[in-house]
Amino acid sequence: MKQLMQLFLLLLSVNALADCLPVKVRNPEGNYIVPGTKGDIVYARHNGVELALDAYVQKRGDQRPAVIVIHGGGFTSGSRVSFIGQFLELLTSAGYNWFAIDYRKNGVSRYKESLEDVRAALAFVRCHAKEFRLDPDRIALLGEDTGAQLAGLLATEKPTGVQANVMIGGVYESLTTVSSGMPATLLVHGAADQEVPLEQAKQYFEMLRDADVSRDFLVMAEAIHRPENWRPSQWTYKQPMIDWLAKTLHHRTINYEPYKTNLQKDIPYRMLGRQEWLGLDAYVPSGHGPFPAVIIAHGGGWEAGDKVTYAAPIFEPLAKAGFAWFSIDYRLTPQARHQDQLNDLREAIRYVKAYAKSFRIDPNRIAIVGESASAQMAAYLATNAQVEKEAGLNVAAVVSFYGVYDLAAMVKDNSPRALHARLFGLQELNDQAWTMLRRYSPLYNLETYIPNPLRIKDVPPLLLICGTRDGLYKQQEAFAQRLQSLNAQYDALAVEGAPHGIENWEGHPEWMSYKQKMVAWLRVQLRQ
């Protein structure tokens, strides 16, 4: 029976190679995360539905090992640019070719369709090994969340060419069968994961050990579910993971040579010390300009994320619409306080304006886009507009995705995780704490900043976007009502049924119209 199954899988692999689609790059600008990526390549079709991947091939060198990156999202959401930006940057700098894939997302009950797609992506990559300049027998799978579950399921089939499997913050449901000969496996899991308790990862690790599968395990202290939510102090898994891949795939580190494209990476915009700085990624369209520009700040609860995390789904629509954009890092708590974070955003505005000529942008047509925690920051600057204008930091528009407009409403206790402690370092929930929470809340800032109705003219137009299934939707409604009462310029978009996070909106066509509406609104406000 076992031999028949192996023969069946071999025949599937042969047929897949025979039906291999040609490599057709439909977006030469790639994924807007890593310069030089070959974007939107169709690798499979099912009943008229096209499935695509993004491919990165190192600038020099043949026969490199490759990594297939599989996003999570509970088999219902996500895309080849969501949840995985940090992995793509990491693999690129370590000298790997990689492939980030879309797959069918029709719910957990139909996970076998998703698995079939991952299998097809592997066959496509191996079929074009020469074109992608990779070694078809040194391939790794790397999955996060339910993407790790898919990687684990495929690993049980012992697919040809796959030598390594990395499962980060994985889901272990249905992973009940392991056997000798499976690819070497690295598990990376958060010790404080409540969605998939650490014990489940440990049980799977024990199964691998009993089956004599080569395995390793990294446990990240205090880390919750999903690696994109891990704080910088928990990013220490990255180098051990790269070292493990190098050892398992027999990969010799080769100096990474970046491509030169319209996307520039890691530009220092603020020096914090001799060797410490904050960076941004800049996308500038081809042409003379001057272009309207958008400064993007990621979310992450003021403590997690970076310039390729959370906000990545809006990179492409902005670029294709002809906007220049700048995605920034800023300091995170607890190492920094909230005032530091606001000053970082201010410094990013100052930097972009100062180098407007170099970036071929119009310094008078700049918008800020924030989401979640950074939406609060962007909205705060908007409601503090007169002060920002006097400092030369005024902007033409603000887009706020599911923002926190009332910090005080988010505080329910005096725990170390409460916002007054995390953002302002205040240990007691006293009058001082309540004052600080209200002072930095856009909702309250409107009440205190604009006693004179004439000042409302300083507030830039705002576009508020939130899913109706987001716990912050009521805050958007309250903020919109306050803006309306002051005759401020604003528009509000409710995305029916959508939860928190635009990465979670990926894969849902019924929620995707926000991209076109955001672009259309920005074109009006920035006079494109």
C-alpha positions in Angstrom: 0.0 0.0 0.0 2.8 2.4 0.9 4.6 1.7 -2.4 1.4 2.3 -4.3 0.9 5.6 -2.6 4.5 6.7 -3.5 4.0 5.6 -7.1 0.8 7.6 -7.2 2.5 10.7 -5.9 5.3 10.2 -8.4 2.8 10.0 -11.3 1.2 13.2 -10.0 4.6 14.9 -10.0 5.3 13.7 -13.6 1.9 14.9 -14.8 2.4 18.2 -13.1 5.7 18.7 -14.9 4.2 17.8 -18.2 1.4 20.4 -17.7 3.8 23.1 -16.5 2.7 26.6 -17.5 5.2 29.0 -19.0 6.8 31.7 -16.9 4.9 34.9 -17.8 5.7 37.9 -15.5 2.5 40.0 -15.4 4.0 42.7 -13.1 7.6 43.5 -13.8 7.6 45.8 -10.8 7.2 42.7 -8.5 5.7 42.8 -5.1 6.8 46.2 -3.9 8.5 44.6 -0.9 11.8 43.3 -2.4 13.3 45.1 -5.5 13.8 42.8 -8.5 10.9 40.5 -7.7 9.2 39.0 -10.7 5.5 39.6 -9.9 2.2 37.9 -10.6 3.3 34.8 -12.4 0.4 32.3 -13.0 1.4 28.8 -12.0 -1.9 27.0 -12.1 -5.5 27.4 -13.2 -8.6 25.7 -11.7 -12.0 26.2 -13.4 -11.0 29.6 -14.7 -9.4 30.7 -11.5 -5.8 31.7 -11.9 -3.3 31.2 -9.1 -0.2 33.3 -9.1 3.2 33.6 -7.3 5.9 36.1 -6.9 9.4 34.9 -7.7 12.8 36.3 -6.6 15.9 35.2 -8.4 19.2 36.4 -7.0 21.0 38.7 -9.3 24.0 36.4 -9.7 24.7 32.7 -9.2 23.2 29.4 -10.5 21.9 26.4 -8.7 20.9 28.2 -5.5 18.6 26.6 -3.0 15.0 28.0 -3.1 12.3 28.6 -0.5 8.6 28.4 -1.2 6.8 30.8 1.3 3.3 30.0 2.3 1.2 32.6 4.1 -1.4 31.8 6.7 -4.9 33.2 7.2 -7.1 30.3 8.3 -7.8 29.1 4.8 -10.0 32.2 4.3 -7.7 35.2 4.0 -4.2 36.5 3.1 -2.2 36.7 -0.1 1.3 36.4 -1.4 2.2 39.9 0.0 0.5 39.6 3.4 1.9 38.3 6.7 5.3 37.3 5.2 7.1 40.5 4.3 9.8 40.1 6.9 10.5 36.5 5.7 11.0 37.7 2.1 13.5 40.4 3.1 15.3 37.9 5.3 15.6 35.2 2.7 16.7 37.7 0.1 19.6 39.1 2.1 20.6 35.5 3.0 21.1 34.7 -0.7 18.0 32.5 -1.4 15.7 32.4 -4.4 12.2 32.4 -3.1 8.6 32.1 -4.3 5.6 33.6 -2.4 2.4 31.9 -3.5 -1.4 32.5 -3.6 -3.6 29.5 -3.2 -7.4 28.8 -3.0 -8.9 29.8 0.3 -12.3 28.2 0.6 -12.3 27.4 4.3 -10.7 24.7 6.4 -13.2 22.1 5.3 -11.7 22.4 1.8 -8.1 22.6 2.9 -7.2 19.9 0.4 -7.7 22.4 -2.4 -5.1 24.6 -0.8 -2.7 21.7 -0.4 -3.2 20.8 -4.1 -2.2 24.4 -5.0 1.0 24.3 -2.9 1.8 21.0 -4.5 1.3 22.6 -7.9 3.5 25.6 -7.0 6.3 23.2 -6.1 5.9 21.4 -9.4 6.0 24.7 -11.3 9.1 25.9 -9.5 10.9 22.6 -10.2 9.8 22.6 -13.8 11.4 26.0 -14.3 14.5 25.3 -12.2 16.8 26.3 -15.0 15.0 29.5 -15.7 14.8 30.4 -12.0 18.5 29.4 -11.6 17.8 27.1 -8.7 18.7 23.6 -7.6 15.5 21.6 -7.9 16.8 19.2 -5.2 17.5 21.9 -2.6 14.1 23.3 -1.9 12.6 24.4 1.5 9.0 25.1 2.5 8.4 28.0 4.9 4.9 28.5 6.2 3.3 30.6 9.0 0.0 30.0 10.8 -2.1 27.7 8.6 0.6 28.1 5.9 2.8 26.1 8.2 0.0 23.5 8.4 0.0 23.2 4.7 3.8 22.9 4.7 3.5 20.1 7.2 0.9 18.3 5.2 3.0 18.5 2.1 6.0 17.3 4.0 4.3 14.1 4.9 4.2 13.3 1.2 8.0 13.5 1.1 7.9 15.5 -2.1 10.8 15.3 -4.5 13.3 18.1 -4.1 12.1 19.3 -0.7 14.8 18.9 1.8 13.7 21.3 4.6 10.4 22.5 6.2 10.2 25.6 8.4 6.9 26.0 10.4 6.6 29.3 12.2 3.7 30.0 14.6 2.1 27.0 13.0 -1.3 25.3 13.3 -1.1 21.6 13.9 -4.6 20.3 13.3 -4.7 17.4 11.0 -0.9 16.8 11.3 -1.3 13.4 12.8 0.9 11.3 10.6 4.7 11.5 10.3 7.2 9.0 9.1 10.9 8.5 8.5 12.2 10.2 5.4 10.3 13.4 5.7 12.2 16.6 5.1 14.2 18.0 8.0 11.8 20.2 10.1 12.3 23.4 12.1 9.5 24.5 14.4 9.4 28.1 15.7 6.7 28.9 18.2 5.6 31.5 20.6 5.6 30.5 24.3 2.6 32.8 25.0 0.6 31.6 22.0 -3.0 31.2 23.1 -4.5 30.4 19.8 -2.2 27.5 19.2 -0.7 26.6 22.6 2.9 25.7 22.7 2.0 22.2 23.9 0.6 21.4 20.5 3.9 22.3 18.8 5.7 20.2 21.4 3.5 17.2 20.7 4.2 17.5 17.0 8.0 17.8 17.7 7.8 14.5 19.8 6.0 12.8 16.9 8.9 13.9 14.6 11.4 12.6 17.1 9.6 9.2 17.4 9.7 8.9 13.6 13.4 9.7 13.5 12.8 12.8 11.4 15.6 15.4 11.6 14.1 18.3 13.6 14.9 21.4 15.7 12.7 23.6 17.9 12.9 27.3 18.7 10.7 28.7 21.4 10.3 32.4 21.6 9.7 33.7 25.1 6.4 35.7 25.6 5.6 35.6 21.9 2.0 35.4 20.9 0.4 33.8 17.8 1.7 34.7 14.4 5.3 35.9 13.9 4.3 39.2 12.4 2.9 40.1 15.8 6.2 39.4 17.6 8.0 42.3 19.1 11.6 43.2 18.0 13.0 41.5 21.1 11.5 38.3 19.8 13.0 38.5 16.3 16.0 36.7 17.6 14.7 33.5 15.9 15.6 34.9 12.5 19.4 34.3 12.4 19.1 30.8 13.9 16.5 30.0 11.3 18.7 31.2 8.5 21.6 29.2 9.9 19.5 26.1 10.1 18.4 26.5 6.5 22.0 27.0 5.4 23.1 23.8 7.1 20.1 21.8 6.0 20.2 22.9 2.3 24.0 23.0 2.2 23.9 26.7 1.3 27.1 28.7 1.3 26.4 32.4 2.1 27.0 34.5 -0.9 27.0 38.2 -0.8 23.6 39.6 -1.7 23.6 42.1 -4.6 20.4 44.1 -4.8 18.6 45.1 -8.0 18.2 48.7 -8.8 14.5 49.5 -9.4 11.9 52.2 -8.6 11.8 50.7 -5.0 14.7 51.9 -2.8 15.2 50.0 0.5 16.3 51.0 4.0 17.0 54.7 3.5 18.0 56.3 6.8 15.7 59.2 7.6 16.5 59.7 11.3 19.7 59.1 13.1 19.3 58.1 16.8 23.0 57.5 17.5 26.2 56.8 15.7 25.1 53.4 14.6 21.3 53.5 15.2 18.9 54.9 12.8 15.3 54.6 11.5 14.8 53.7 7.9 12.1 53.9 5.2 11.5 52.2 1.9 10.7 54.6 -1.0 8.9 53.8 -4.2 9.1 56.6 -6.8 7.4 56.1 -10.2 9.3 56.4 -13.5 9.2 59.9 -15.0 10.0 63.5 -14.2 7.3 64.2 -11.7 6.7 65.9 -9.4 4.5 63.1 -8.1 2.0 63.2 -5.2 3.4 61.2 -2.3 2.1 59.1 0.6 3.9 58.4 3.8 2.8 55.0 5.2 3.1 54.0 8.9 2.4 50.4 9.9 0.3 49.3 12.8 1.1 46.7 15.4 -0.3 48.0 18.7 2.6 50.5 19.0 4.9 47.6 19.9 5.2 45.3 16.8 5.6 45.4 13.1 7.9 47.2 10.6 7.8 48.9 7.3 6.8 45.7 5.3 4.3 44.4 7.9 0.6 44.9 8.1 0.3 47.7 5.5 1.9 45.8 2.5 -1.5 45.3 0.6 -1.7 49.0 -0.2 1.8 49.2 -1.7 0.7 48.0 -5.2 -2.5 50.0 -5.6 -0.6 53.2 -4.7 2.3 52.4 -7.0 0.0 51.5 -10.0 -1.9 54.7 -9.5 1.2 56.8 -9.9 1.8 57.8 -6.4 5.3 57.9 -4.8 5.2 56.3 -1.4 7.4 56.0 1.7 6.9 53.2 4.2 8.6 53.9 7.5 9.9 52.2 10.6 9.4 54.0 13.9 10.5 53.2 17.4 8.3 50.8 19.3 7.3 50.4 22.9 8.5 49.6 25.5 11.9 50.9 24.4 10.3 54.1 23.2 7.3 56.2 24.5 4.4 57.4 22.4 5.8 60.9 22.2 8.9 59.4 20.6 6.8 57.6 18.0 5.0 60.7 17.1 8.3 62.6 16.7 9.5 59.8 14.4 6.5 60.2 12.2 7.1 64.0 12.2 10.7 63.4 11.3 9.7 61.2 8.4 7.5 64.0 7.1 10.3 66.5 7.5 12.8 64.2 5.7 10.4 63.6 2.7 9.7 67.3 2.3 13.4 68.2 2.6 14.4 65.7 -0.2 11.3 66.3 -2.3 13.4 67.3 -5.3 15.6 64.2 -5.1 12.5 62.0 -4.9 10.7 63.9 -7.6 7.7 64.6 -5.5 5.6 67.7 -4.7 6.1 68.7 -1.0 2.7 70.3 -1.0 0.9 67.1 -2.1 1.8 64.7 0.7 -0.7 62.4 2.5 -0.2 60.2 5.5 -1.7 56.7 5.7 -1.8 55.0 9.1 -3.5 51.7 10.2 -4.5 50.7 13.6 -1.9 52.1 16.1 -0.4 54.3 13.5 -3.8 55.5 12.4 -4.1 57.0 15.8 -0.8 58.7 15.3 -1.7 60.1 11.9 -5.1 61.3 13.1 -3.5 62.9 16.1 -1.2 65.0 13.8 -4.3 65.9 11.7 -6.2 67.2 14.8 -3.0 68.9 15.9 -2.7 70.6 12.5 -2.1 74.2 13.6 1.0 73.2 15.6 2.2 70.9 12.9 1.7 73.7 10.3 3.8 76.1 12.4 6.6 73.5 12.4 6.3 73.1 8.6 5.0 69.5 9.0 1.4 70.0 7.6 0.2 67.5 5.1 -2.6 67.6 2.5 -4.6 64.6 3.6 -4.7 61.7 6.0 -6.1 58.1 5.5 -6.8 56.3 8.7 -7.5 52.6 8.7 -9.4 51.3 11.8 -7.8 53.8 14.0 -7.8 54.1 17.8 -9.4 57.6 18.3 -10.0 57.3 22.0 -7.1 55.8 24.0 -9.0 56.2 27.3 -11.7 53.9 26.1 -9.1 51.1 25.6 -8.0 51.1 29.2 -9.9 48.7 31.5 -7.5 48.0 34.3 -4.1 49.0 35.8 -2.1 46.1 34.4 1.4 46.5 32.9 -0.1 45.9 29.5 -2.5 48.8 29.8 -2.0 51.7 27.4 -1.1 54.3 30.0 1.8 52.0 31.1 2.9 50.9 27.7 2.7 54.3 25.9 3.5 56.7 28.6 5.3 54.7 31.3 2.7 55.6 33.9 2.3 52.9 36.5 -0.8 54.3 38.2 -4.2 54.8 36.7 -4.7 58.2 38.2 -5.6 61.7 37.0 -2.3 62.1 35.3 -2.8 58.9 33.3 -6.3 59.8 32.2 -5.1 63.3 31.2 -2.3 61.8 29.0 -4.7 59.2 27.4 -7.1 62.0 26.5 -4.4 64.4 25.4 -3.2 62.0 22.7 -6.6 60.8 21.6 -7.7 62.3 18.3 -11.3 62.4 19.5 -10.5 64.5 22.6 -7.9 66.5 20.8 -10.6 67.8 18.5 -12.4 69.1 21.6 -9.4 70.8 23.1 -7.5 71.9 20.0 -10.4 73.6 18.2 -12.2 75.9 20.7 -12.0 78.4 17.8 -14.1 77.1 14.8 -11.7 78.9 12.4 -9.0 76.4 13.3 -10.9 73.6 11.7 -9.6 74.9 8.4 -6.1 73.7 9.4 -7.3 70.1 9.8 -6.5 68.2 6.6 -9.2 66.1 4.9 -9.5 62.7 6.5 -10.6 59.4 5.0 -11.7 56.9 7.7 -11.8 53.2 6.7 -12.9 50.3 9.0 -14.5 46.9 8.8 -17.9 46.6 10.5 -16.7 43.5 12.3 -13.7 45.3 13.8 -13.9 46.1 17.5 -12.8 49.7 16.6 -15.7 50.4 14.3 -17.6 52.2 17.0 -14.6 54.5 17.6 -14.6 55.4 13.9 -18.3 56.2 14.1 -17.8 58.4 17.2 -14.8 60.2 15.6 -16.7 60.7 12.3 -19.7 62.3 14.2 -17.3 64.7 16.0 -15.7 65.7 12.7 -19.1 66.2 11.2 -20.2 68.4 14.1 -17.2 70.7 13.5 -17.8 70.8 9.7 -14.4 69.2 9.2 -13.6 67.7 5.8 -13.8 63.9 6.0 -15.2 60.8 4.4 -15.9 57.5 6.1 -15.9 54.0 4.5 -17.4 51.0 6.2 -16.2 47.7 4.8 -19.2 45.4 5.5 -18.3 42.3 7.5 -14.5 42.9 7.5 -12.4 42.3 10.6 -9.4 44.2 11.9 -6.4 44.4 9.5 -6.2 44.8 5.8 -4.0 41.7 5.5 -7.0 39.8 6.7 -9.1 41.4 3.9 -6.8 39.9 1.3 -8.5 37.0 -0.5 -12.0 38.5 -0.1 -13.1 40.2 -3.3 -16.1 41.6 -1.5 -13.7 43.8 0.6 -11.2 44.7 -2.0 -13.0 47.8 -3.3 -11.4 49.8 -0.5 -8.3 50.0 -2.6 -9.9 51.7 -5.6 -11.9 54.0 -3.3 -8.8 55.0 -1.3 -6.9 55.8 -4.5 -9.8 57.8 -6.0 -10.0 59.8 -2.8 -6.3 60.5 -2.7 -6.3 61.6 -6.3 -8.9 64.3 -5.5 -7.1 65.5 -2.3 -3.6 65.5 -3.8 -4.8 66.9 -7.1 -3.3 64.1 -9.2 
